[in-house]
Amino acid sequence: MACSDSMVTMNGTQVSYIGHDCEDIPEFLGKKYGFLARRLDLSFNQLRSLAGLKAFTGLEELVVDNNLLGNDLQLPRLPTLHTLTLNKNQLTDIEALLEHLAEATPSLQYLSLLGNEACPNQLVSLDKDEDDYQRYRYFVLHKLPTLKFLDTRKVCKTEQQEAEARGAFMKVVKPMSSDMVAPGDPKSESSSTLYTPLPRGSRDGKNHKESAMRCVGTGAGRQ
């Protein structure tokens, strides 16, 4: 598909290249806007690689929702990036992703992974529940302790404390593809077995509701 400036929307330091079905970031985009852009929106394309981000040296916000990014995702080092949304891609290996983000985006504070298998909630599977999602949050916050927002929720102090104390034990195992599991194999059981149980204190309904109320009390909006 031919690419041109007419496909780009620019507003100050915000650059948008949305809905053009490109599989890679066009070279001209980095050459012309890489030095200027602080916010880049590449949503609704067919991106499988973000290699072209090397030209965006001062990027602070990156939106790549509704693409085809998978577990081979590699970001260049983006030291000033504080916001990253990867909603509705093809990410399944949460641990590998978080370890990469910890290295490539040391200033990250806002992360959203909704609509990926790596984020276990009912957007991707009806058999997931709040416990599955909360385990995921603790694990993510253990790996990325500087986050202030995860998905649509503000990170509260009680979550940070729980993640620090127990997050390492909430590891989310990468789902096995169906062609890797033989029929009748115990590994083919419900994916709900892929998560370690919540600690007793976290599973207790009263504690869970109190924690949620404390989170809400800190404010649900982005500061």
TIVODREN-44656 format. One record per residue (C-alpha): residue number from 0; residue in three letters; x, y, z. Coordinates in Angstrom, 2 decimals, padded with zeros to 5 digits, always signed. Layout:
<rs>
<r><k>NUM</k><r>ala</r><east>X</east><north>Y</north><up>Z</up></r>
...
</rs>
This chain:
<rs>
<r><k>0</k><r>met</r><east>+000.00</east><north>+000.00</north><up>+000.00</up></r>
<r><k>1</k><r>ala</r><east>+001.40</east><north>+003.39</north><up>-000.97</up></r>
<r><k>2</k><r>cys</r><east>+002.12</east><north>+005.72</north><up>+001.96</up></r>
<r><k>3</k><r>ser</r><east>+002.01</east><north>+009.48</north><up>+001.92</up></r>
<r><k>4</k><r>asp</r><east>+001.80</east><north>+012.54</north><up>+004.15</up></r>
<r><k>5</k><r>ser</r><east>-001.92</east><north>+012.78</north><up>+003.38</up></r>
<r><k>6</k><r>met</r><east>-002.45</east><north>+009.73</north><up>+005.58</up></r>
<r><k>7</k><r>val</r><east>-000.84</east><north>+011.40</north><up>+008.58</up></r>
<r><k>8</k><r>thr</r><east>-002.61</east><north>+013.62</north><up>+011.08</up></r>
<r><k>9</k><r>met</r><east>-000.43</east><north>+015.93</north><up>+013.13</up></r>
<r><k>10</k><r>asn</r><east>-001.46</east><north>+018.19</north><up>+015.99</up></r>
<r><k>11</k><r>gly</r><east>+001.53</east><north>+019.85</north><up>+017.62</up></r>
<r><k>12</k><r>thr</r><east>+003.73</east><north>+016.96</north><up>+018.77</up></r>
<r><k>13</k><r>gln</r><east>+000.95</east><north>+014.37</north><up>+018.34</up></r>
<r><k>14</k><r>val</r><east>+001.22</east><north>+012.19</north><up>+015.25</up></r>
<r><k>15</k><r>ser</r><east>-001.50</east><north>+009.79</north><up>+014.13</up></r>
<r><k>16</k><r>tyr</r><east>-001.28</east><north>+007.16</north><up>+011.40</up></r>
<r><k>17</k><r>ile</r><east>-004.48</east><north>+005.20</north><up>+011.94</up></r>
<r><k>18</k><r>gly</r><east>-006.29</east><north>+002.56</north><up>+009.91</up></r>
<r><k>19</k><r>his</r><east>-003.99</east><north>+002.09</north><up>+006.92</up></r>
<r><k>20</k><r>asp</r><east>-003.43</east><north>-001.70</north><up>+007.14</up></r>
<r><k>21</k><r>cys</r><east>+000.36</east><north>-001.40</north><up>+007.21</up></r>
<r><k>22</k><r>glu</r><east>+002.36</east><north>-004.35</north><up>+008.62</up></r>
<r><k>23</k><r>asp</r><east>+005.41</east><north>-002.22</north><up>+009.45</up></r>
<r><k>24</k><r>ile</r><east>+005.87</east><north>+001.40</north><up>+010.44</up></r>
<r><k>25</k><r>pro</r><east>+006.48</east><north>+003.29</north><up>+007.17</up></r>
<r><k>26</k><r>glu</r><east>+010.04</east><north>+004.57</north><up>+006.84</up></r>
<r><k>27</k><r>phe</r><east>+008.90</east><north>+008.06</north><up>+005.84</up></r>
<r><k>28</k><r>leu</r><east>+007.00</east><north>+008.40</north><up>+009.13</up></r>
<r><k>29</k><r>gly</r><east>+010.15</east><north>+008.13</north><up>+011.20</up></r>
<r><k>30</k><r>lys</r><east>+012.22</east><north>+010.29</north><up>+008.89</up></r>
<r><k>31</k><r>lys</r><east>+009.77</east><north>+013.18</north><up>+008.85</up></r>
<r><k>32</k><r>tyr</r><east>+008.12</east><north>+013.01</north><up>+012.28</up></r>
<r><k>33</k><r>gly</r><east>+010.40</east><north>+010.91</north><up>+014.48</up></r>
<r><k>34</k><r>phe</r><east>+012.29</east><north>+013.83</north><up>+015.95</up></r>
<r><k>35</k><r>leu</r><east>+009.14</east><north>+015.89</north><up>+016.59</up></r>
<r><k>36</k><r>ala</r><east>+006.64</east><north>+013.34</north><up>+017.85</up></r>
<r><k>37</k><r>arg</r><east>+005.95</east><north>+013.01</north><up>+021.57</up></r>
<r><k>38</k><r>arg</r><east>+002.70</east><north>+011.06</north><up>+021.10</up></r>
<r><k>39</k><r>leu</r><east>+002.28</east><north>+008.49</north><up>+018.33</up></r>
<r><k>40</k><r>asp</r><east>-000.97</east><north>+006.67</north><up>+017.51</up></r>
<r><k>41</k><r>leu</r><east>-000.70</east><north>+003.68</north><up>+015.15</up></r>
<r><k>42</k><r>ser</r><east>-004.03</east><north>+002.03</north><up>+015.98</up></r>
<r><k>43</k><r>phe</r><east>-006.12</east><north>-000.06</north><up>+013.57</up></r>
<r><k>44</k><r>asn</r><east>-003.32</east><north>-001.18</north><up>+011.29</up></r>
<r><k>45</k><r>gln</r><east>-001.88</east><north>-004.67</north><up>+010.70</up></r>
<r><k>46</k><r>leu</r><east>+001.40</east><north>-004.06</north><up>+012.51</up></r>
<r><k>47</k><r>arg</r><east>+003.52</east><north>-007.13</north><up>+013.28</up></r>
<r><k>48</k><r>ser</r><east>+006.68</east><north>-005.19</north><up>+014.11</up></r>
<r><k>49</k><r>leu</r><east>+007.56</east><north>-001.89</north><up>+015.80</up></r>
<r><k>50</k><r>ala</r><east>+011.13</east><north>-001.75</north><up>+014.50</up></r>
<r><k>51</k><r>gly</r><east>+010.44</east><north>+001.63</north><up>+012.89</up></r>
<r><k>52</k><r>leu</r><east>+010.17</east><north>+003.26</north><up>+016.31</up></r>
<r><k>53</k><r>lys</r><east>+013.94</east><north>+003.67</north><up>+016.45</up></r>
<r><k>54</k><r>ala</r><east>+013.51</east><north>+007.06</north><up>+014.79</up></r>
<r><k>55</k><r>phe</r><east>+011.12</east><north>+008.31</north><up>+017.50</up></r>
<r><k>56</k><r>thr</r><east>+013.77</east><north>+009.15</north><up>+020.07</up></r>
<r><k>57</k><r>gly</r><east>+011.70</east><north>+011.44</north><up>+022.31</up></r>
<r><k>58</k><r>leu</r><east>+008.45</east><north>+009.50</north><up>+022.36</up></r>
<r><k>59</k><r>glu</r><east>+006.38</east><north>+009.84</north><up>+025.55</up></r>
<r><k>60</k><r>glu</r><east>+003.10</east><north>+008.16</north><up>+024.56</up></r>
<r><k>61</k><r>leu</r><east>+002.55</east><north>+005.24</north><up>+022.19</up></r>
<r><k>62</k><r>val</r><east>-000.84</east><north>+003.84</north><up>+021.15</up></r>
<r><k>63</k><r>val</r><east>-000.81</east><north>+000.65</north><up>+019.06</up></r>
<r><k>64</k><r>asp</r><east>-004.26</east><north>-000.77</north><up>+019.75</up></r>
<r><k>65</k><r>asn</r><east>-005.95</east><north>-003.16</north><up>+017.31</up></r>
<r><k>66</k><r>asn</r><east>-002.89</east><north>-004.50</north><up>+015.53</up></r>
<r><k>67</k><r>leu</r><east>-001.28</east><north>-007.95</north><up>+015.12</up></r>
<r><k>68</k><r>leu</r><east>+001.62</east><north>-007.62</north><up>+017.55</up></r>
<r><k>69</k><r>gly</r><east>+002.68</east><north>-010.92</north><up>+019.10</up></r>
<r><k>70</k><r>asn</r><east>+005.19</east><north>-012.37</north><up>+021.52</up></r>
<r><k>71</k><r>asp</r><east>+008.12</east><north>-011.42</north><up>+019.29</up></r>
<r><k>72</k><r>leu</r><east>+007.39</east><north>-007.75</north><up>+020.00</up></r>
<r><k>73</k><r>gln</r><east>+010.57</east><north>-005.72</north><up>+020.35</up></r>
<r><k>74</k><r>leu</r><east>+010.68</east><north>-002.05</north><up>+021.26</up></r>
<r><k>75</k><r>pro</r><east>+013.79</east><north>+000.10</north><up>+020.90</up></r>
<r><k>76</k><r>arg</r><east>+014.87</east><north>+001.71</north><up>+024.15</up></r>
<r><k>77</k><r>leu</r><east>+012.44</east><north>+004.57</north><up>+024.77</up></r>
<r><k>78</k><r>pro</r><east>+013.69</east><north>+006.26</north><up>+027.96</up></r>
<r><k>79</k><r>thr</r><east>+010.97</east><north>+008.96</north><up>+028.08</up></r>
<r><k>80</k><r>leu</r><east>+007.96</east><north>+006.76</north><up>+027.24</up></r>
<r><k>81</k><r>his</r><east>+005.45</east><north>+006.92</north><up>+030.10</up></r>
<r><k>82</k><r>thr</r><east>+002.26</east><north>+005.68</north><up>+028.37</up></r>
<r><k>83</k><r>leu</r><east>+001.84</east><north>+002.51</north><up>+026.31</up></r>
<r><k>84</k><r>thr</r><east>-001.42</east><north>+000.96</north><up>+025.14</up></r>
<r><k>85</k><r>leu</r><east>-001.30</east><north>-002.41</north><up>+023.41</up></r>
<r><k>86</k><r>asn</r><east>-005.00</east><north>-003.27</north><up>+023.58</up></r>
<r><k>87</k><r>lys</r><east>-006.38</east><north>-005.93</north><up>+021.24</up></r>
<r><k>88</k><r>asn</r><east>-003.22</east><north>-007.45</north><up>+019.87</up></r>
<r><k>89</k><r>gln</r><east>-001.98</east><north>-011.07</north><up>+019.95</up></r>
<r><k>90</k><r>leu</r><east>+000.14</east><north>-011.09</north><up>+023.10</up></r>
<r><k>91</k><r>thr</r><east>+000.05</east><north>-014.26</north><up>+025.21</up></r>
<r><k>92</k><r>asp</r><east>+003.39</east><north>-014.38</north><up>+027.06</up></r>
<r><k>93</k><r>ile</r><east>+003.01</east><north>-011.79</north><up>+029.83</up></r>
<r><k>94</k><r>glu</r><east>+006.30</east><north>-012.52</north><up>+031.60</up></r>
<r><k>95</k><r>ala</r><east>+008.46</east><north>-012.05</north><up>+028.51</up></r>
<r><k>96</k><r>leu</r><east>+006.61</east><north>-008.87</north><up>+027.63</up></r>
<r><k>97</k><r>leu</r><east>+007.02</east><north>-007.35</north><up>+031.10</up></r>
<r><k>98</k><r>glu</r><east>+010.71</east><north>-008.18</north><up>+031.27</up></r>
<r><k>99</k><r>his</r><east>+011.20</east><north>-006.50</north><up>+027.89</up></r>
<r><k>100</k><r>leu</r><east>+009.21</east><north>-003.43</north><up>+028.93</up></r>
<r><k>101</k><r>ala</r><east>+011.19</east><north>-003.10</north><up>+032.16</up></r>
<r><k>102</k><r>glu</r><east>+014.35</east><north>-002.81</north><up>+030.10</up></r>
<r><k>103</k><r>ala</r><east>+013.09</east><north>-000.83</north><up>+027.10</up></r>
<r><k>104</k><r>thr</r><east>+010.71</east><north>+001.61</north><up>+028.84</up></r>
<r><k>105</k><r>pro</r><east>+012.14</east><north>+002.47</north><up>+032.28</up></r>
<r><k>106</k><r>ser</r><east>+009.83</east><north>+005.49</north><up>+032.73</up></r>
<r><k>107</k><r>leu</r><east>+006.59</east><north>+003.62</north><up>+032.01</up></r>
<r><k>108</k><r>gln</r><east>+003.68</east><north>+004.63</north><up>+034.27</up></r>
<r><k>109</k><r>tyr</r><east>+000.55</east><north>+003.86</north><up>+032.22</up></r>
<r><k>110</k><r>leu</r><east>+000.10</east><north>+000.45</north><up>+030.56</up></r>
<r><k>111</k><r>ser</r><east>-002.97</east><north>-001.17</north><up>+028.99</up></r>
<r><k>112</k><r>leu</r><east>-003.13</east><north>-004.74</north><up>+027.66</up></r>
<r><k>113</k><r>leu</r><east>-006.88</east><north>-005.33</north><up>+027.44</up></r>
<r><k>114</k><r>gly</r><east>-008.05</east><north>-007.69</north><up>+024.72</up></r>
<r><k>115</k><r>asn</r><east>-004.88</east><north>-009.83</north><up>+024.72</up></r>
<r><k>116</k><r>glu</r><east>-004.73</east><north>-013.41</north><up>+026.03</up></r>
<r><k>117</k><r>ala</r><east>-001.93</east><north>-012.18</north><up>+028.27</up></r>
<r><k>118</k><r>cys</r><east>-004.55</east><north>-010.13</north><up>+030.13</up></r>
<r><k>119</k><r>pro</r><east>-006.97</east><north>-012.70</north><up>+031.58</up></r>
<r><k>120</k><r>asn</r><east>-010.40</east><north>-011.15</north><up>+031.75</up></r>
<r><k>121</k><r>gln</r><east>-013.76</east><north>-011.66</north><up>+030.07</up></r>
<r><k>122</k><r>leu</r><east>-012.78</east><north>-009.56</north><up>+027.06</up></r>
<r><k>123</k><r>val</r><east>-010.75</east><north>-012.53</north><up>+025.86</up></r>
<r><k>124</k><r>ser</r><east>-012.37</east><north>-015.47</north><up>+027.65</up></r>
<r><k>125</k><r>leu</r><east>-015.70</east><north>-015.88</north><up>+029.40</up></r>
<r><k>126</k><r>asp</r><east>-014.21</east><north>-018.41</north><up>+031.84</up></r>
<r><k>127</k><r>lys</r><east>-011.98</east><north>-015.76</north><up>+033.42</up></r>
<r><k>128</k><r>asp</r><east>-013.11</east><north>-014.00</north><up>+036.55</up></r>
<r><k>129</k><r>glu</r><east>-011.98</east><north>-011.18</north><up>+038.85</up></r>
<r><k>130</k><r>asp</r><east>-009.55</east><north>-013.46</north><up>+040.70</up></r>
<r><k>131</k><r>asp</r><east>-007.76</east><north>-014.32</north><up>+037.45</up></r>
<r><k>132</k><r>tyr</r><east>-007.52</east><north>-010.66</north><up>+036.58</up></r>
<r><k>133</k><r>gln</r><east>-006.34</east><north>-009.64</north><up>+040.05</up></r>
<r><k>134</k><r>arg</r><east>-003.56</east><north>-012.25</north><up>+040.01</up></r>
<r><k>135</k><r>tyr</r><east>-002.45</east><north>-010.80</north><up>+036.70</up></r>
<r><k>136</k><r>arg</r><east>-002.41</east><north>-007.29</north><up>+038.18</up></r>
<r><k>137</k><r>tyr</r><east>-000.27</east><north>-008.35</north><up>+041.12</up></r>
<r><k>138</k><r>phe</r><east>+002.21</east><north>-010.05</north><up>+038.78</up></r>
<r><k>139</k><r>val</r><east>+002.39</east><north>-007.07</north><up>+036.42</up></r>
<r><k>140</k><r>leu</r><east>+002.94</east><north>-004.66</north><up>+039.32</up></r>
<r><k>141</k><r>his</r><east>+005.62</east><north>-006.94</north><up>+040.73</up></r>
<r><k>142</k><r>lys</r><east>+007.47</east><north>-006.76</north><up>+037.42</up></r>
<r><k>143</k><r>leu</r><east>+006.75</east><north>-003.05</north><up>+036.76</up></r>
<r><k>144</k><r>pro</r><east>+006.51</east><north>-001.43</north><up>+040.22</up></r>
<r><k>145</k><r>thr</r><east>+006.53</east><north>+002.14</north><up>+038.83</up></r>
<r><k>146</k><r>leu</r><east>+003.11</east><north>+001.76</north><up>+037.13</up></r>
<r><k>147</k><r>lys</r><east>+000.42</east><north>+004.20</north><up>+038.25</up></r>
<r><k>148</k><r>phe</r><east>-002.33</east><north>+002.88</north><up>+035.96</up></r>
<r><k>149</k><r>leu</r><east>-002.83</east><north>-000.65</north><up>+034.62</up></r>
<r><k>150</k><r>asp</r><east>-005.52</east><north>-001.13</north><up>+031.99</up></r>
<r><k>151</k><r>thr</r><east>-008.45</east><north>+001.05</north><up>+033.08</up></r>
<r><k>152</k><r>arg</r><east>-007.68</east><north>+001.07</north><up>+036.80</up></r>
<r><k>153</k><r>lys</r><east>-005.50</east><north>+003.26</north><up>+038.93</up></r>
<r><k>154</k><r>val</r><east>-002.93</east><north>+001.34</north><up>+040.97</up></r>
<r><k>155</k><r>cys</r><east>-003.60</east><north>+001.85</north><up>+044.67</up></r>
<r><k>156</k><r>lys</r><east>-001.29</east><north>+001.49</north><up>+047.63</up></r>
<r><k>157</k><r>thr</r><east>-002.81</east><north>-001.79</north><up>+048.82</up></r>
<r><k>158</k><r>glu</r><east>-002.21</east><north>-003.34</north><up>+045.39</up></r>
<r><k>159</k><r>gln</r><east>+001.38</east><north>-002.14</north><up>+045.39</up></r>
<r><k>160</k><r>gln</r><east>+001.93</east><north>-003.67</north><up>+048.81</up></r>
<r><k>161</k><r>glu</r><east>+000.36</east><north>-006.99</north><up>+047.80</up></r>
<r><k>162</k><r>ala</r><east>+002.37</east><north>-007.05</north><up>+044.56</up></r>
<r><k>163</k><r>glu</r><east>+005.59</east><north>-006.42</north><up>+046.45</up></r>
<r><k>164</k><r>ala</r><east>+004.85</east><north>-009.13</north><up>+048.99</up></r>
<r><k>165</k><r>arg</r><east>+003.30</east><north>-011.83</north><up>+046.80</up></r>
<r><k>166</k><r>gly</r><east>+003.42</east><north>-010.76</north><up>+043.17</up></r>
<r><k>167</k><r>ala</r><east>+006.28</east><north>-013.10</north><up>+042.29</up></r>
<r><k>168</k><r>phe</r><east>+004.03</east><north>-016.06</north><up>+043.15</up></r>
<r><k>169</k><r>met</r><east>+001.19</east><north>-014.88</north><up>+040.90</up></r>
<r><k>170</k><r>lys</r><east>+003.02</east><north>-015.81</north><up>+037.72</up></r>
<r><k>171</k><r>val</r><east>+000.71</east><north>-016.10</north><up>+034.72</up></r>
<r><k>172</k><r>val</r><east>+001.69</east><north>-019.04</north><up>+032.52</up></r>
<r><k>173</k><r>lys</r><east>+001.62</east><north>-018.56</north><up>+028.77</up></r>
<r><k>174</k><r>pro</r><east>-001.39</east><north>-020.44</north><up>+027.31</up></r>
<r><k>175</k><r>met</r><east>-000.46</east><north>-023.51</north><up>+025.26</up></r>
<r><k>176</k><r>ser</r><east>-001.67</east><north>-023.53</north><up>+021.68</up></r>
<r><k>177</k><r>ser</r><east>-004.20</east><north>-026.25</north><up>+020.92</up></r>
<r><k>178</k><r>asp</r><east>-001.87</east><north>-028.00</north><up>+018.46</up></r>
<r><k>179</k><r>met</r><east>+000.71</east><north>-028.52</north><up>+021.21</up></r>
<r><k>180</k><r>val</r><east>-001.63</east><north>-030.42</north><up>+023.52</up></r>
<r><k>181</k><r>ala</r><east>-002.66</east><north>-033.99</north><up>+022.85</up></r>
<r><k>182</k><r>pro</r><east>-006.28</east><north>-035.00</north><up>+023.49</up></r>
<r><k>183</k><r>gly</r><east>-006.70</east><north>-036.31</north><up>+027.03</up></r>
<r><k>184</k><r>asp</r><east>-003.47</east><north>-034.67</north><up>+028.18</up></r>
<r><k>185</k><r>pro</r><east>-003.91</east><north>-033.16</north><up>+031.68</up></r>
<r><k>186</k><r>lys</r><east>-002.46</east><north>-029.93</north><up>+030.29</up></r>
<r><k>187</k><r>ser</r><east>-005.57</east><north>-029.58</north><up>+028.14</up></r>
<r><k>188</k><r>glu</r><east>-007.70</east><north>-028.88</north><up>+031.19</up></r>
<r><k>189</k><r>ser</r><east>-009.34</east><north>-025.53</north><up>+031.69</up></r>
<r><k>190</k><r>ser</r><east>-006.96</east><north>-022.59</north><up>+031.41</up></r>
<r><k>191</k><r>ser</r><east>-008.08</east><north>-021.57</north><up>+034.90</up></r>
<r><k>192</k><r>thr</r><east>-005.45</east><north>-024.04</north><up>+036.16</up></r>
<r><k>193</k><r>leu</r><east>-002.71</east><north>-021.91</north><up>+034.64</up></r>
<r><k>194</k><r>tyr</r><east>-002.72</east><north>-019.48</north><up>+037.55</up></r>
<r><k>195</k><r>thr</r><east>-001.42</east><north>-019.89</north><up>+041.06</up></r>
<r><k>196</k><r>pro</r><east>-004.11</east><north>-019.56</north><up>+043.73</up></r>
<r><k>197</k><r>leu</r><east>-004.59</east><north>-016.20</north><up>+045.38</up></r>
<r><k>198</k><r>pro</r><east>-003.21</east><north>-016.08</north><up>+048.94</up></r>
<r><k>199</k><r>arg</r><east>-005.82</east><north>-016.66</north><up>+051.63</up></r>
<r><k>200</k><r>gly</r><east>-006.00</east><north>-012.97</north><up>+052.49</up></r>
<r><k>201</k><r>ser</r><east>-006.56</east><north>-012.03</north><up>+048.86</up></r>
<r><k>202</k><r>arg</r><east>-009.22</east><north>-014.69</north><up>+048.31</up></r>
<r><k>203</k><r>asp</r><east>-011.25</east><north>-013.66</north><up>+051.30</up></r>
<r><k>204</k><r>gly</r><east>-014.32</east><north>-011.81</north><up>+050.01</up></r>
<r><k>205</k><r>lys</r><east>-014.31</east><north>-009.23</north><up>+052.78</up></r>
<r><k>206</k><r>asn</r><east>-010.65</east><north>-008.36</north><up>+052.29</up></r>
<r><k>207</k><r>his</r><east>-011.14</east><north>-008.24</north><up>+048.53</up></r>
<r><k>208</k><r>lys</r><east>-014.02</east><north>-005.78</north><up>+048.80</up></r>
<r><k>209</k><r>glu</r><east>-012.17</east><north>-003.64</north><up>+051.33</up></r>
<r><k>210</k><r>ser</r><east>-009.12</east><north>-003.50</north><up>+049.06</up></r>
<r><k>211</k><r>ala</r><east>-011.27</east><north>-002.48</north><up>+046.12</up></r>
<r><k>212</k><r>met</r><east>-012.90</east><north>+000.27</north><up>+048.19</up></r>
<r><k>213</k><r>arg</r><east>-009.52</east><north>+001.57</north><up>+049.26</up></r>
<r><k>214</k><r>cys</r><east>-008.43</east><north>+001.66</north><up>+045.61</up></r>
<r><k>215</k><r>val</r><east>-011.53</east><north>+003.57</north><up>+044.62</up></r>
<r><k>216</k><r>gly</r><east>-010.91</east><north>+005.97</north><up>+047.45</up></r>
<r><k>217</k><r>thr</r><east>-007.57</east><north>+006.94</north><up>+045.94</up></r>
<r><k>218</k><r>gly</r><east>-009.36</east><north>+008.17</north><up>+042.81</up></r>
<r><k>219</k><r>ala</r><east>-010.14</east><north>+006.38</north><up>+039.58</up></r>
<r><k>220</k><r>gly</r><east>-009.10</east><north>+009.14</north><up>+037.20</up></r>
<r><k>221</k><r>arg</r><east>-005.72</east><north>+009.70</north><up>+035.71</up></r>
<r><k>222</k><r>gln</r><east>-003.77</east><north>+012.33</north><up>+037.59</up></r>
</rs>
